[in-house]
Amino acid sequence: MEQPVVDTPSGSGDTLFYYVQLLGIILLALVGFIVWTLLDNKRKNYDSLFYWAMVLVRYSLAATLIGYGFAKIYKTQFLFPAPSYLFTPLWQSSPMGLVWKFMGYSTGYNYFTGFAEALGGVLLLFRRTATFGALLGFGVMANIVAINFFYDVPVKIFSSHLLFMALFVAAPDLKRLFTFFFLNNPVPAATLAAPDFQKKWMHQTHFWLKLSLLCYFGYSTIVMGYQQYKSYTTSITKAPLHGAFQVTTFILNGDTLPPLTTDTIRWKLFLVNNENSISARIMNDSVQRLKATVDTTQKSLSWYSPLDSTQTSSLRYYQTNSNLLTLRGHLNKDSVKIDLRKIDLRKLPLARRGFHWVNEVPYNR
Protein backbone atom coordinates (compact mmCIF):
# COMPACT_ATOMS: atom_id res chain seq x y z
CA MET A 1 0.00 0.00 0.00
CA GLU A 2 1.28 3.45 -0.90
CA GLN A 3 -0.25 5.09 2.18
CA PRO A 4 -0.60 3.82 5.76
CA VAL A 5 -3.99 2.45 6.78
CA VAL A 6 -5.40 4.67 9.52
CA ASP A 7 -8.60 4.61 11.53
CA THR A 8 -10.46 7.74 10.50
CA PRO A 9 -13.84 8.11 12.31
CA SER A 10 -16.52 8.31 9.65
CA GLY A 11 -19.48 6.34 10.97
CA SER A 12 -18.61 3.39 8.71
CA GLY A 13 -17.77 -0.02 10.14
CA ASP A 14 -16.47 -1.33 6.84
CA THR A 15 -13.44 0.89 6.23
CA LEU A 16 -10.16 -0.52 4.93
CA PHE A 17 -8.76 -0.17 8.45
CA TYR A 18 -11.38 -2.56 9.86
CA TYR A 19 -10.76 -5.15 7.15
CA VAL A 20 -7.01 -5.03 7.83
CA GLN A 21 -7.76 -5.23 11.55
CA LEU A 22 -9.96 -8.28 10.95
CA LEU A 23 -7.19 -9.97 8.96
CA GLY A 24 -4.75 -9.24 11.80
CA ILE A 25 -7.13 -10.75 14.37
CA ILE A 26 -7.54 -13.91 12.27
CA LEU A 27 -3.76 -14.30 11.93
CA LEU A 28 -3.23 -13.75 15.67
CA ALA A 29 -5.96 -16.29 16.43
CA LEU A 30 -4.25 -18.87 14.21
CA VAL A 31 -0.89 -18.25 15.89
CA GLY A 32 -2.54 -18.46 19.32
CA PHE A 33 -4.26 -21.70 18.34
CA ILE A 34 -0.96 -23.30 17.29
CA VAL A 35 0.97 -22.11 20.35
CA TRP A 36 -1.82 -23.14 22.74
CA THR A 37 -2.06 -26.58 21.15
CA LEU A 38 1.68 -27.15 21.50
CA LEU A 39 1.97 -25.90 25.08
CA ASP A 40 -1.26 -27.40 26.42
CA ASN A 41 -1.26 -30.75 24.63
CA LYS A 42 -1.73 -32.74 27.85
CA ARG A 43 -5.13 -31.28 28.70
CA LYS A 44 -7.80 -34.00 28.65
CA ASN A 45 -10.66 -31.75 27.60
CA TYR A 46 -11.69 -28.14 27.19
CA ASP A 47 -15.14 -28.46 28.74
CA SER A 48 -14.60 -25.74 31.33
CA LEU A 49 -12.97 -23.32 28.88
CA PHE A 50 -15.69 -24.01 26.32
CA TYR A 51 -18.38 -23.31 28.91
CA TRP A 52 -16.94 -19.91 29.83
CA ALA A 53 -16.29 -19.05 26.19
CA MET A 54 -19.94 -19.87 25.50
CA VAL A 55 -21.03 -17.65 28.41
CA LEU A 56 -18.92 -14.78 27.07
CA VAL A 57 -20.35 -15.12 23.56
CA ARG A 58 -23.92 -15.49 24.85
CA TYR A 59 -23.76 -12.39 27.02
CA SER A 60 -21.96 -10.28 24.42
CA LEU A 61 -24.51 -11.22 21.78
CA ALA A 62 -27.39 -10.72 24.22
CA ALA A 63 -26.23 -7.22 25.16
CA THR A 64 -25.98 -6.21 21.51
CA LEU A 65 -29.34 -7.68 20.49
CA ILE A 66 -31.13 -6.15 23.47
CA GLY A 67 -29.51 -2.76 22.85
CA TYR A 68 -30.41 -2.65 19.16
CA GLY A 69 -33.82 -4.13 19.88
CA PHE A 70 -34.78 -1.34 22.25
CA ALA A 71 -33.28 1.23 19.87
CA LYS A 72 -35.95 0.07 17.41
CA ILE A 73 -38.70 -0.13 20.04
CA TYR A 74 -37.94 3.43 21.16
CA LYS A 75 -37.41 4.37 17.51
CA THR A 76 -34.08 6.06 18.11
CA GLN A 77 -32.27 4.00 15.47
CA PHE A 78 -34.73 4.68 12.64
CA LEU A 79 -36.45 8.04 13.02
CA PHE A 80 -39.30 9.14 10.79
CA PRO A 81 -37.68 10.68 7.68
CA ALA A 82 -36.56 14.24 8.37
CA PRO A 83 -37.74 17.04 6.05
CA SER A 84 -34.59 16.92 3.92
CA TYR A 85 -35.13 13.19 3.30
CA LEU A 86 -38.84 13.54 2.61
CA PHE A 87 -38.10 15.93 -0.23
CA THR A 88 -35.17 14.02 -1.70
CA PRO A 89 -36.17 12.51 -5.07
CA LEU A 90 -35.98 8.72 -5.09
CA TRP A 91 -33.30 8.70 -7.74
CA GLN A 92 -31.07 10.82 -5.51
CA SER A 93 -31.35 8.42 -2.57
CA SER A 94 -28.57 6.01 -1.73
CA PRO A 95 -29.42 2.33 -1.05
CA MET A 96 -28.63 2.90 2.63
CA GLY A 97 -30.79 6.03 2.67
CA LEU A 98 -33.62 3.99 1.19
CA VAL A 99 -33.37 1.50 4.07
CA TRP A 100 -33.43 4.29 6.66
CA LYS A 101 -36.53 5.85 5.06
CA PHE A 102 -38.26 2.47 4.76
CA MET A 103 -37.55 1.53 8.38
CA GLY A 104 -38.15 5.03 9.73
CA TYR A 105 -41.63 5.29 8.24
CA SER A 106 -43.29 2.47 10.20
CA THR A 107 -43.40 2.55 13.98
CA GLY A 108 -45.22 -0.80 14.05
CA TYR A 109 -42.55 -2.58 12.00
CA ASN A 110 -39.88 -1.15 14.31
CA TYR A 111 -41.79 -2.59 17.27
CA PHE A 112 -41.98 -5.98 15.56
CA THR A 113 -38.31 -6.24 14.59
CA GLY A 114 -37.13 -4.63 17.83
CA PHE A 115 -39.16 -7.00 20.00
CA ALA A 116 -37.84 -10.05 18.11
CA GLU A 117 -34.28 -8.79 18.46
CA ALA A 118 -34.60 -7.94 22.16
CA LEU A 119 -36.41 -11.21 22.94
CA GLY A 120 -33.61 -13.21 21.34
CA GLY A 121 -31.14 -11.32 23.52
CA VAL A 122 -33.10 -11.93 26.73
CA LEU A 123 -33.40 -15.66 26.02
CA LEU A 124 -29.63 -15.87 25.51
CA LEU A 125 -29.06 -14.83 29.12
CA PHE A 126 -30.36 -18.14 30.49
CA ARG A 127 -28.96 -21.60 29.81
CA ARG A 128 -32.34 -23.30 29.36
CA THR A 129 -33.49 -20.84 26.70
CA ALA A 130 -30.12 -20.01 25.13
CA THR A 131 -30.59 -22.30 22.12
CA PHE A 132 -33.97 -20.83 21.24
CA GLY A 133 -32.56 -17.35 21.78
CA ALA A 134 -29.66 -18.16 19.45
CA LEU A 135 -32.00 -19.47 16.75
CA LEU A 136 -34.24 -16.41 17.05
CA GLY A 137 -31.19 -14.16 17.02
CA PHE A 138 -29.81 -16.00 13.99
CA GLY A 139 -33.05 -15.42 12.08
CA VAL A 140 -33.11 -11.74 12.98
CA MET A 141 -29.42 -11.24 12.19
CA ALA A 142 -29.66 -13.14 8.89
CA ASN A 143 -32.20 -10.56 7.71
CA ILE A 144 -30.07 -7.67 8.98
CA VAL A 145 -26.92 -9.06 7.34
CA ALA A 146 -28.79 -9.46 4.05
CA ILE A 147 -29.94 -5.84 4.21
CA ASN A 148 -26.44 -4.63 5.05
CA PHE A 149 -24.90 -6.55 2.15
CA PHE A 150 -27.52 -5.92 -0.51
CA TYR A 151 -28.23 -2.28 0.38
CA ASP A 152 -24.56 -1.45 0.98
CA VAL A 153 -24.99 -0.49 4.63
CA PRO A 154 -21.46 -0.22 6.08
CA VAL A 155 -22.03 -2.50 9.08
CA LYS A 156 -21.28 -5.72 7.21
CA ILE A 157 -18.34 -6.83 9.37
CA PHE A 158 -20.05 -6.24 12.71
CA SER A 159 -23.42 -7.74 11.73
CA SER A 160 -21.70 -10.80 10.23
CA HIS A 161 -19.87 -11.33 13.52
CA LEU A 162 -23.20 -11.27 15.38
CA LEU A 163 -24.64 -13.79 12.92
CA PHE A 164 -21.75 -16.20 13.46
CA MET A 165 -21.96 -15.70 17.23
CA ALA A 166 -25.61 -16.80 17.15
CA LEU A 167 -24.63 -19.83 15.07
CA PHE A 168 -21.84 -20.65 17.54
CA VAL A 169 -24.26 -20.65 20.47
CA ALA A 170 -26.76 -22.85 18.61
CA ALA A 171 -24.10 -25.22 17.20
CA PRO A 172 -24.06 -27.77 20.09
CA ASP A 173 -27.78 -28.44 19.54
CA LEU A 174 -27.88 -28.42 15.74
CA LYS A 175 -27.61 -32.22 15.52
CA ARG A 176 -30.52 -32.66 17.95
CA LEU A 177 -32.59 -30.11 16.04
CA PHE A 178 -31.90 -31.84 12.73
CA THR A 179 -32.86 -35.22 14.19
CA PHE A 180 -36.12 -33.85 15.60
CA PHE A 181 -37.29 -31.62 12.75
CA PHE A 182 -35.93 -33.39 9.67
CA LEU A 183 -35.69 -37.05 10.67
CA ASN A 184 -38.83 -36.93 12.83
CA ASN A 185 -37.08 -38.91 15.55
CA PRO A 186 -37.31 -38.29 19.30
CA VAL A 187 -34.33 -36.70 21.00
CA PRO A 188 -33.39 -36.75 24.68
CA ALA A 189 -33.28 -33.60 26.74
CA ALA A 190 -30.01 -31.73 26.47
CA THR A 191 -27.53 -31.90 29.30
CA LEU A 192 -27.00 -28.32 30.36
CA ALA A 193 -23.41 -27.48 31.21
CA ALA A 194 -22.92 -25.72 34.53
CA PRO A 195 -19.90 -24.24 36.28
CA ASP A 196 -18.28 -26.58 38.77
CA PHE A 197 -17.90 -24.38 41.82
CA GLN A 198 -16.14 -26.03 44.72
CA LYS A 199 -17.12 -23.55 47.41
CA LYS A 200 -20.31 -21.84 48.49
CA TRP A 201 -18.91 -18.31 48.11
CA MET A 202 -18.20 -19.06 44.46
CA HIS A 203 -21.87 -19.92 43.88
CA GLN A 204 -22.96 -16.76 45.66
CA THR A 205 -20.48 -14.60 43.74
CA HIS A 206 -21.69 -16.11 40.46
CA PHE A 207 -25.32 -15.42 41.39
CA TRP A 208 -24.74 -11.78 42.35
CA LEU A 209 -22.55 -11.10 39.34
CA LYS A 210 -25.23 -12.44 37.03
CA LEU A 211 -27.94 -10.46 38.81
CA SER A 212 -25.81 -7.31 38.54
CA LEU A 213 -25.33 -7.89 34.82
CA LEU A 214 -29.07 -8.37 34.31
CA CYS A 215 -29.79 -5.14 36.20
CA TYR A 216 -27.18 -3.33 34.12
CA PHE A 217 -28.68 -4.64 30.86
CA GLY A 218 -32.12 -3.55 32.02
CA TYR A 219 -30.98 -0.08 33.05
CA SER A 220 -28.75 0.60 30.02
CA THR A 221 -31.37 -0.51 27.51
CA ILE A 222 -34.76 0.30 29.03
CA VAL A 223 -34.04 3.34 31.21
CA MET A 224 -31.18 4.95 29.27
CA GLY A 225 -32.85 4.05 25.98
CA TYR A 226 -36.00 5.88 27.06
CA GLN A 227 -33.95 8.89 28.16
CA GLN A 228 -32.28 8.97 24.75
CA TYR A 229 -35.69 8.73 23.09
CA LYS A 230 -36.97 11.71 25.10
CA SER A 231 -33.82 13.67 24.28
CA TYR A 232 -34.21 12.98 20.55
CA THR A 233 -37.88 13.87 20.40
CA THR A 234 -37.36 17.03 22.46
CA SER A 235 -34.48 18.22 20.28
CA ILE A 236 -36.61 17.73 17.17
CA THR A 237 -39.86 19.27 18.39
CA LYS A 238 -38.10 22.25 19.99
CA ALA A 239 -35.68 22.88 17.12
CA PRO A 240 -36.14 26.46 15.86
CA LEU A 241 -37.82 26.61 12.43
CA HIS A 242 -38.06 22.82 12.22
CA GLY A 243 -39.87 21.73 9.07
CA ALA A 244 -40.00 22.19 5.31
CA PHE A 245 -40.61 25.55 3.64
CA GLN A 246 -41.61 26.31 0.05
CA VAL A 247 -39.84 29.37 -1.37
CA THR A 248 -42.44 31.77 -2.80
CA THR A 249 -40.18 34.75 -3.52
CA PHE A 250 -36.41 34.90 -3.92
CA ILE A 251 -34.85 38.36 -4.32
CA LEU A 252 -31.10 38.47 -4.99
CA ASN A 253 -29.34 41.87 -4.93
CA GLY A 254 -32.68 43.55 -5.62
CA ASP A 255 -33.66 41.28 -8.52
CA THR A 256 -36.53 38.81 -8.20
CA LEU A 257 -35.47 35.43 -9.58
CA PRO A 258 -38.25 33.52 -11.36
CA PRO A 259 -38.76 29.84 -10.41
CA LEU A 260 -36.99 28.32 -13.43
CA THR A 261 -36.05 24.66 -13.09
CA THR A 262 -32.67 25.38 -14.69
CA ASP A 263 -31.73 28.04 -12.12
CA THR A 264 -28.60 27.17 -10.10
CA ILE A 265 -29.01 29.94 -7.50
CA ARG A 266 -32.69 30.32 -6.58
CA TRP A 267 -33.93 28.14 -3.77
CA LYS A 268 -36.93 25.88 -4.19
CA LEU A 269 -37.14 24.50 -0.66
CA PHE A 270 -35.68 25.41 2.72
CA LEU A 271 -35.41 22.30 4.90
CA VAL A 272 -34.66 22.29 8.63
CA ASN A 273 -34.11 18.88 10.27
CA ASN A 274 -32.64 20.48 13.39
CA GLU A 275 -30.48 23.51 14.07
CA ASN A 276 -27.36 21.55 13.12
CA SER A 277 -28.81 20.18 9.89
CA ILE A 278 -30.22 22.72 7.46
CA SER A 279 -30.30 22.41 3.69
CA ALA A 280 -31.56 24.37 0.72
CA ARG A 281 -32.82 22.56 -2.37
CA ILE A 282 -32.09 24.60 -5.48
CA MET A 283 -34.46 24.90 -8.45
CA ASN A 284 -32.35 22.46 -10.50
CA ASP A 285 -32.72 19.91 -7.65
CA SER A 286 -29.15 20.24 -6.42
CA VAL A 287 -28.72 20.56 -2.65
CA GLN A 288 -26.75 22.94 -0.45
CA ARG A 289 -26.12 21.34 2.93
CA LEU A 290 -25.33 23.86 5.63
CA LYS A 291 -23.91 23.83 9.14
CA ALA A 292 -25.96 26.38 11.01
CA THR A 293 -26.24 28.22 14.29
CA VAL A 294 -29.68 29.52 15.24
CA ASP A 295 -30.00 32.41 17.66
CA THR A 296 -33.62 32.52 18.79
CA THR A 297 -33.04 35.69 20.82
CA GLN A 298 -31.68 37.70 17.90
CA LYS A 299 -33.84 35.79 15.40
CA SER A 300 -30.79 35.10 13.28
CA LEU A 301 -29.21 32.29 11.29
CA SER A 302 -25.52 32.02 10.56
CA TRP A 303 -24.07 29.13 8.65
CA TYR A 304 -21.33 27.86 6.43
CA SER A 305 -20.99 25.13 3.86
CA PRO A 306 -19.36 21.92 5.23
CA LEU A 307 -17.49 21.70 1.91
CA ASP A 308 -16.16 25.27 2.05
CA SER A 309 -16.03 27.10 5.39
CA THR A 310 -15.26 30.39 3.61
CA GLN A 311 -18.80 30.41 2.21
CA THR A 312 -20.54 31.99 5.18
CA SER A 313 -23.99 33.49 5.43
CA SER A 314 -25.88 35.53 7.98
CA LEU A 315 -29.64 36.00 7.88
CA ARG A 316 -32.35 37.39 10.11
CA TYR A 317 -35.65 35.56 10.13
CA TYR A 318 -39.11 37.00 10.63
CA GLN A 319 -42.25 34.94 11.24
CA THR A 320 -45.53 36.62 10.34
CA ASN A 321 -47.34 33.56 11.66
CA SER A 322 -46.58 29.87 12.12
CA ASN A 323 -46.76 29.25 8.36
CA LEU A 324 -44.99 32.28 6.87
CA LEU A 325 -41.29 32.98 7.17
CA THR A 326 -39.03 35.67 5.71
CA LEU A 327 -35.23 35.54 5.58
CA ARG A 328 -33.20 38.73 5.08
CA GLY A 329 -29.45 39.17 5.00
CA HIS A 330 -26.52 37.92 3.00
CA LEU A 331 -25.77 34.64 1.23
CA ASN A 332 -22.02 34.70 0.81
CA LYS A 333 -21.60 38.28 -0.52
CA ASP A 334 -25.07 38.69 -2.02
CA SER A 335 -27.98 40.40 -0.31
CA VAL A 336 -31.18 38.37 -0.29
CA LYS A 337 -34.80 38.51 0.78
CA ILE A 338 -36.54 35.15 0.76
CA ASP A 339 -40.24 34.60 1.46
CA LEU A 340 -41.24 31.09 2.46
CA ARG A 341 -44.43 29.20 3.25
CA LYS A 342 -44.33 26.24 5.61
CA ILE A 343 -45.41 22.88 4.20
CA ASP A 344 -47.74 20.82 6.37
CA LEU A 345 -45.83 17.53 6.51
CA ARG A 346 -48.88 15.78 7.96
CA LYS A 347 -50.65 16.20 4.62
CA LEU A 348 -47.98 14.41 2.61
CA PRO A 349 -49.20 11.02 1.30
CA LEU A 350 -46.47 9.17 3.19
CA ALA A 351 -47.46 10.78 6.49
CA ARG A 352 -51.25 10.70 6.18
CA ARG A 353 -51.63 7.23 4.71
CA GLY A 354 -52.17 4.96 7.69
CA PHE A 355 -53.25 1.37 8.15
CA HIS A 356 -56.34 0.10 6.31
CA TRP A 357 -57.99 -3.29 6.87
CA VAL A 358 -59.93 -2.86 3.64
CA ASN A 359 -58.27 -1.67 0.42
CA GLU A 360 -60.57 -1.80 -2.59
CA VAL A 361 -57.62 -0.94 -4.84
CA PRO A 362 -53.88 -1.01 -4.11
CA TYR A 363 -52.55 2.37 -3.02
CA ASN A 364 -49.15 2.01 -4.69
CA ARG A 365 -47.45 5.25 -5.71
Secondary structure per residue as TSV (DSSP state, phi and psi in degrees):
chain	resnum	aa	ss	phi	psi
A	1	M	-	360.0	137.8
A	2	E	-	-73.4	-30.4
A	3	Q	S	-123.0	150.1
A	4	P	-	-66.4	147.9
A	5	V	-	-86.4	119.0
A	6	V	-	-121.6	155.4
A	7	D	-	-90.5	100.0
A	8	T	-	-103.5	113.5
A	9	P	-	-57.3	123.3
A	10	S	S	-142.2	-3.6
A	11	G	S	89.7	-6.7
A	12	S	-	-96.2	138.0
A	13	G	S	-100.3	7.7
A	14	D	-	-122.7	35.0
A	15	T	S	-75.0	166.1
A	16	L	H	-58.1	-36.3
A	17	F	H	-57.6	-44.4
A	18	Y	H	-70.0	-32.4
A	19	Y	H	-69.6	-40.1
A	20	V	H	-65.9	-40.4
A	21	Q	H	-60.8	-42.8
A	22	L	H	-62.0	-43.3
A	23	L	H	-60.7	-42.1
A	24	G	H	-62.4	-40.7
A	25	I	H	-64.2	-42.0
A	26	I	H	-62.2	-44.1
A	27	L	H	-64.9	-42.3
A	28	L	H	-63.4	-38.4
A	29	A	H	-64.4	-40.5
A	30	L	H	-64.3	-43.5
A	31	V	H	-63.3	-44.1
A	32	G	H	-61.5	-39.8
A	33	F	H	-60.7	-45.0
A	34	I	H	-66.4	-46.7
A	35	V	H	-63.6	-44.8
A	36	W	H	-61.3	-43.6
A	37	T	H	-61.4	-40.1
A	38	L	H	-71.9	-39.6
A	39	L	H	-83.5	-23.5
A	40	D	T	-119.4	37.6
A	41	N	T	-76.5	-5.3
A	42	K	T	-96.0	-3.8
A	43	R	-	-67.3	133.0
A	44	K	S	-74.0	-38.1
A	45	N	-	-156.6	168.9
A	46	Y	-	-117.6	28.7
A	47	D	H	-58.4	-46.4
A	48	S	H	-66.8	-44.8
A	49	L	H	-63.9	-39.2
A	50	F	H	-65.0	-39.1
A	51	Y	H	-60.2	-48.8
A	52	W	H	-71.3	-31.7
A	53	A	H	-64.2	-40.6
A	54	M	H	-63.9	-41.7
A	55	V	H	-60.8	-44.4
A	56	L	H	-61.8	-44.7
A	57	V	H	-66.5	-44.4
A	58	R	H	-57.6	-49.4
A	59	Y	H	-70.2	-37.3
A	60	S	H	-64.0	-45.5
A	61	L	H	-65.0	-41.9
A	62	A	H	-60.6	-45.6
A	63	A	H	-60.2	-40.7
A	64	T	H	-69.5	-45.4
A	65	L	H	-64.2	-42.4
A	66	I	H	-64.8	-43.1
A	67	G	H	-61.1	-48.8
A	68	Y	H	-70.3	-32.3
A	69	G	H	-62.3	-47.2
A	70	F	H	-72.2	-25.4
A	71	A	H	-64.1	-30.7
A	72	K	H	-80.4	-40.4
A	73	I	H	-62.2	-42.9
A	74	Y	T	-81.6	-6.8
A	75	K	T	59.4	41.6
A	76	T	S	-98.3	-15.9
A	77	Q	S	-82.7	-43.9
A	78	F	S	-121.1	94.7
A	79	L	-	-79.8	158.5
A	80	F	-	-58.9	139.1
A	81	P	-	-50.1	128.1
A	82	A	-	-69.0	162.2
A	83	P	H	-49.8	-41.6
A	84	S	H	-64.6	-31.2
A	85	Y	H	-80.1	-34.3
A	86	L	H	-62.1	-32.0
A	87	F	T	-104.3	17.4
A	88	T	S	-88.4	121.2
A	89	P	-	-56.5	146.9
A	90	L	G	-56.2	-38.7
A	91	W	G	-69.5	-16.2
A	92	Q	G	-92.2	-5.0
A	93	S	-	-78.2	147.1
A	94	S	-	-86.8	161.3
A	95	P	H	-56.4	-41.5
A	96	M	H	-64.8	-41.6
A	97	G	H	-61.1	-35.3
A	98	L	H	-63.7	-41.2
A	99	V	H	-62.3	-44.8
A	100	W	H	-65.9	-35.6
A	101	K	H	-69.4	-44.3
A	102	F	H	-60.0	-48.7
A	103	M	H	-71.1	-38.2
A	104	G	H	-68.3	-25.6
A	105	Y	H	-64.6	-45.6
A	106	S	-	-101.8	113.2
A	107	T	H	-67.8	-40.8
A	108	G	H	-61.2	-42.4
A	109	Y	H	-68.6	-32.9
A	110	N	H	-64.0	-41.5
A	111	Y	H	-59.3	-45.4
A	112	F	H	-62.1	-53.7
A	113	T	H	-68.3	-37.4
A	114	G	H	-66.6	-40.7
A	115	F	H	-64.6	-43.2
A	116	A	H	-61.8	-42.0
A	117	E	H	-66.4	-47.3
A	118	A	H	-67.0	-38.5
A	119	L	H	-62.5	-43.5
A	120	G	H	-57.7	-40.9
A	121	G	H	-65.6	-42.9
A	122	V	H	-62.9	-43.4
A	123	L	H	-64.2	-28.5
A	124	L	H	-69.1	-17.2
A	125	L	T	-77.1	-11.1
A	126	F	S	-124.9	137.8
A	127	R	G	-60.9	-39.8
A	128	R	G	-69.0	-26.3
A	129	T	G	-111.2	5.5
A	130	A	H	-62.6	-39.4
A	131	T	H	-64.7	-45.8
A	132	F	H	-63.9	-39.7
A	133	G	H	-61.9	-38.8
A	134	A	H	-67.0	-41.1
A	135	L	H	-66.1	-42.3
A	136	L	H	-64.7	-43.8
A	137	G	H	-63.2	-36.8
A	138	F	H	-64.1	-43.0
A	139	G	H	-63.0	-43.8
A	140	V	H	-64.1	-46.4
A	141	M	H	-70.0	-31.0
A	142	A	H	-61.1	-41.4
A	143	N	H	-66.4	-42.4
A	144	I	H	-65.2	-42.8
A	145	V	H	-61.9	-41.8
A	146	A	H	-61.3	-43.5
A	147	I	H	-62.2	-45.0
A	148	N	H	-62.5	-37.8
A	149	F	H	-75.9	-45.7
A	150	F	H	-88.7	-10.7
A	151	Y	T	-114.4	12.9
A	152	D	T	54.6	45.4
A	153	V	-	-86.1	124.1
A	154	P	S	-78.3	55.3
A	155	V	-	-131.4	27.9
A	156	K	H	-64.9	-44.1
A	157	I	H	-63.8	-50.7
A	158	F	H	-64.4	-47.2
A	159	S	H	-65.4	-35.0
A	160	S	H	-65.8	-37.8
A	161	H	H	-60.4	-44.0
A	162	L	H	-63.3	-38.3
A	163	L	H	-62.3	-45.8
A	164	F	H	-70.0	-30.3
A	165	M	H	-64.9	-41.8
A	166	A	H	-63.2	-41.2
A	167	L	H	-64.4	-38.4
A	168	F	H	-61.9	-43.6
A	169	V	H	-66.3	-37.9
A	170	A	H	-79.6	-18.8
A	171	A	G	-53.3	-43.8
A	172	P	G	-59.8	-22.6
A	173	D	G	-106.0	4.4
A	174	L	H	-64.3	-38.0
A	175	K	H	-63.9	-43.9
A	176	R	H	-63.4	-41.1
A	177	L	H	-64.6	-40.5
A	178	F	H	-64.4	-43.2
A	179	T	H	-62.0	-41.0
A	180	F	H	-74.5	-48.4
A	181	F	H	-85.2	-32.8
A	182	F	T	-104.5	-32.4
A	183	L	S	-97.2	-8.8
A	184	N	-	58.0	36.3
A	185	N	-	-109.8	148.8
A	186	P	-	-69.5	150.9
A	187	V	-	-129.8	145.9
A	188	P	-	-74.6	161.7
A	189	A	-	-63.4	145.1
A	190	A	-	-71.9	146.9
A	191	T	-	-88.3	113.8
A	192	L	-	-82.0	123.3
A	193	A	-	-68.5	144.5
A	194	A	-	-141.2	149.3
A	195	P	-	-66.8	139.9
A	196	D	-	-96.1	83.5
A	197	F	-	-84.7	133.9
A	198	Q	-	-89.3	-22.6
A	199	K	S	-127.4	155.7
A	200	K	H	-62.9	-39.5
A	201	W	H	-63.5	-28.0
A	202	M	H	-67.2	-42.7
A	203	H	H	-60.8	-45.6
A	204	Q	H	-64.9	-41.3
A	205	T	H	-62.1	-42.9
A	206	H	H	-60.8	-43.9
A	207	F	H	-62.0	-48.8
A	208	W	H	-70.3	-33.1
A	209	L	H	-64.4	-43.8
A	210	K	H	-65.4	-42.6
A	211	L	H	-62.1	-40.1
A	212	S	H	-63.8	-41.1
A	213	L	H	-63.4	-42.4
A	214	L	H	-63.3	-41.4
A	215	C	H	-64.6	-39.4
A	216	Y	H	-64.8	-44.9
A	217	F	H	-58.2	-44.4
A	218	G	H	-63.2	-44.2
A	219	Y	I	-68.2	-46.2
A	220	S	I	-69.7	-26.5
A	221	T	I	-97.6	-47.8
A	222	I	I	-80.1	-53.7
A	223	V	I	-73.5	-54.5
A	224	M	H	-67.3	-32.8
A	225	G	H	-63.7	-40.5
A	226	Y	H	-67.6	-38.9
A	227	Q	H	-62.4	-40.2
A	228	Q	H	-65.4	-40.0
A	229	Y	H	-59.9	-46.4
A	230	K	H	-64.0	-38.1
A	231	S	H	-65.0	-42.6
A	232	Y	H	-62.6	-50.7
A	233	T	H	-65.2	-36.3
A	234	T	H	-66.6	-42.6
A	235	S	H	-65.3	-30.3
A	236	I	H	-78.1	-49.5
A	237	T	H	-68.8	-28.6
A	238	K	T	-97.2	1.8
A	239	A	S	-65.0	129.1
A	240	P	T	-59.7	134.4
A	241	L	T	65.1	15.6
A	242	H	-	-55.3	132.3
A	243	G	E	138.7	-168.8
A	244	A	E	-117.8	136.9
A	245	F	E	-127.2	131.7
A	246	Q	E	-87.0	130.3
A	247	V	E	-80.2	119.9
A	248	T	E	-97.1	-34.5
A	249	T	E	-139.6	134.9
A	250	F	E	-132.1	108.0
A	251	I	E	-108.6	119.9
A	252	L	E	-116.0	117.3
A	253	N	T	51.7	38.7
A	254	G	T	88.3	-8.6
A	255	D	E	-103.8	131.3
A	256	T	E	-82.9	121.3
A	257	L	-	-89.0	125.6
A	258	P	-	-71.8	155.1
A	259	P	-	-78.7	69.3
A	260	L	-	-88.7	135.0
A	261	T	T	-69.3	-10.2
A	262	T	T	-95.6	-3.7
A	263	D	-	-68.7	134.5
A	264	T	S	-103.9	5.1
A	265	I	S	-118.8	-46.6
A	266	R	S	-65.2	136.6
A	267	W	E	-78.1	149.2
A	268	K	E	-106.8	-41.3
A	269	L	E	-137.0	147.3
A	270	F	E	-119.4	117.2
A	271	L	E	-120.8	123.0
A	272	V	E	-118.9	105.5
A	273	N	E	-77.2	-51.1
A	274	N	E	-157.0	179.1
A	275	E	T	-68.4	-13.2
A	276	N	T	-99.3	-2.1
A	277	S	E	-138.4	94.7
A	278	I	E	-125.9	139.3
A	279	S	E	-141.2	155.6
A	280	A	E	-121.9	124.6
A	281	R	E	-93.5	123.2
A	282	I	E	-81.7	163.8
A	283	M	T	-57.9	-32.8
A	284	N	T	-85.1	12.2
A	285	D	S	73.7	11.8
A	286	S	-	-78.7	165.4
A	287	V	E	-127.4	135.8
A	288	Q	E	-107.3	111.7
A	289	R	E	-93.6	134.6
A	290	L	E	-128.7	141.1
A	291	K	E	-94.7	120.0
A	292	A	E	-123.7	157.4
A	293	T	E	-126.5	124.5
A	294	V	E	-107.2	125.1
A	295	D	E	-108.3	102.0
A	296	T	T	-72.6	-21.7
A	297	T	T	-73.0	-47.5
A	298	Q	T	-86.8	-5.2
A	299	K	T	55.2	52.4
A	300	S	E	-132.9	154.7
A	301	L	E	-124.0	132.6
A	302	S	E	-134.0	134.1
A	303	W	E	-151.0	170.1
A	304	Y	E	-144.3	160.2
A	305	S	E	-79.4	132.0
A	306	P	T	-60.5	-24.0
A	307	L	T	-84.6	-22.6
A	308	D	E	-151.6	99.8
A	309	S	E	-69.0	-11.3
A	310	T	E	-77.8	-17.6
A	311	Q	E	-85.8	88.6
A	312	T	E	-108.1	153.3
A	313	S	E	-141.2	149.8
A	314	S	E	-139.6	122.9
A	315	L	E	-133.4	147.9
A	316	R	E	-100.7	143.4
A	317	Y	E	-118.1	144.6
A	318	Y	E	-130.2	129.1
A	319	Q	E	-111.5	111.1
A	320	T	S	-67.8	-44.2
A	321	N	S	-151.1	-170.2
A	322	S	S	-68.2	-15.0
A	323	N	S	-106.5	-18.2
A	324	L	E	-112.5	135.5
A	325	L	E	-139.0	139.3
A	326	T	E	-125.7	133.4
A	327	L	E	-111.9	131.4
A	328	R	E	-131.9	142.3
A	329	G	E	149.6	-138.9
A	330	H	E	-129.6	132.8
A	331	L	E	-104.6	112.2
A	332	N	T	56.3	-112.8
A	333	K	T	-110.1	7.1
A	334	D	E	-101.7	138.9
A	335	S	E	-82.0	140.1
A	336	V	E	-138.7	153.9
A	337	K	E	-135.9	120.6
A	338	I	E	-125.0	122.0
A	339	D	E	-99.3	134.4
A	340	L	E	-133.8	151.2
A	341	R	E	-122.4	129.6
A	342	K	E	-71.1	138.2
A	343	I	E	-93.2	130.8
A	344	D	-	-78.3	101.8
A	345	L	G	-64.6	-23.6
A	346	R	G	-68.3	-18.7
A	347	K	G	-92.3	-3.6
A	348	L	S	-67.9	144.1
A	349	P	H	-53.4	-39.7
A	350	L	H	-65.0	-34.0
A	351	A	H	-84.6	-35.3
A	352	R	H	-90.0	-18.3
A	353	R	-	-79.1	108.2
A	354	G	-	-99.8	-153.7
A	355	F	-	-85.2	139.4
A	356	H	-	-133.1	122.5
A	357	W	S	-65.7	-41.4
A	358	V	-	-109.9	125.3
A	359	N	-	-128.3	104.5
A	360	E	S	-65.3	-33.8
A	361	V	S	-136.0	150.1
A	362	P	-	-64.5	134.0
A	363	Y	-	-98.7	80.1
A	364	N	-	-119.4	105.8
A	365	R	-	-121.6	360.0
